[in-house]
Amino acid sequence: MKGLLGKKVGMTQIFNESGDVIPVTVLEAGPCYVTQVRTLENDGYSAVQIGFEEVKPARLAAGEKGHLKRNNLPTLKHIKEFRVKGEHNLAEGNKLMADVFKEGEHVDVVGITKGKGFQGGIKRHHFSRSKKTHGQSDRMRSPGSNSSGTTPGRVYKGSRRPGHMGSVKATVQNVKVVMVDAERNLIAVNGSVPGGKGSIVVIQEARKQ
């Protein structure tokens, strides 16, 4: 099992040995703590639960603090479970750092996309605008007709219309780990990842390597 919780720091670029520019996203990965190990015998499935980002104790509920206090762990804001297959050497209370991953590996990064609020069809679904000719002045960015009159006499469910955009879970798959800085708990991955600066991301080994 390879997985970490982290925070998006931002984007930059680095140079490889050939002098090529590589756009990267820097992620603050860890330190994470193993808060619970679930087993097939006790829980019906195998998983490892980890926590990330220390906060003041007053910001957690009593049940959350009690869950972490069992292993003398700090108060952690974010908790995530990773399903595991087979044996692993992780125990409750273990500390996981960015060096879980190595340069050259491929990972999946899961995050929440930036919220855009209520948007029209052009921005949300890449519709084309209407022509500016023949006196048309107030329907340029309108989505236009969306169904028929007598048959079906209604709008089908799932039609692409204006509405709320963003703030959804998204995954970028099979991105390459370009740099690992274990001292500062930083991981740089090739390309962009979902979310704004400071947003929480899940870094896990790629499923489609």
Steps between C-alpha positions, in 0.01 A plus 500: 500500500631839400296805579535840663287802578647832402444862413543673166773763524492630142653461155851573380753358254823308533773400258603139440848374419447569129408863566133452414241702694247285688183663640433355845256530789658505845313308770565507874467126570494419869597446764210255528426267790343153495191551715346154460570167330189308395525124456285240331442316827384799706344734242416282199749675271865603495586870505740751648366829635732801503470856629656827389540864615520572870243744644405633842313243714206740530433460127420128528200322649548292814456175307769597251743592777430171677562306179844661461587486871502117493841510330622829655470677165470877451161650414468456123252683281474267198458122511487263203488122457694306237391148414791253496550159345736249653744557783652831605738613773303801626388526862287752685706802599747475209611828342499521120714754316531610138769239433223239473520584128814506287598703196383341177194331653150569367216606730134599493413833663143561620373847589199732499486728197474877532145626546375726219149569630202521262620506138337506158515236230796655319736484796354187658455279190699686231191591296550731200344844511242618245577715197511876553317574171136578408432725795549235767629671812353330808545127432869482411601273792160333546496116484202510261244224446541188709211271396191468279138610542238222484750214505648461756345822634756522777873532559691174545681444827874554486487765227791739503375829641638794697561417864751454778855435378799365690546382860490133397737211565748447215797270443806539280636156423846365440699820556874467547680590823775735389652597836484383863634724778478285814642768732226751417230238421455623144409301190499649149284328237497565126214723382204640688273352767142597601432773755631836608805583709469361850236240407524145634601225256534122519816351347490127429682253279367499144245237404579514127877475496 
